[in-house]
Amino acid sequence: MGKLTIALVLLLLVAAAGGAAFLTTWEIPPPISNVEKVLPNDKFPK
C-alpha cells in the first residue's frame, strides 16, 4: 500500500470516529407540537 492510500484510510477512520462521537453527544431537542387525531367511533367494537 502506498503512503497516500494509508493516509486516506486513516482520514476516513478519523472522520467516522468523529461523526460517531458527534452523534452520541448531540442532544436533539424533542418535537414540541401536539398531535391530535380524531378517531371515528365506528372503528371500535361495542
ABEGO torsion letter per residue (X at the ends): XBAAAAAAAAAAAAAAAAAAAAAAABBBBBBABBBBBBBBAAABBX
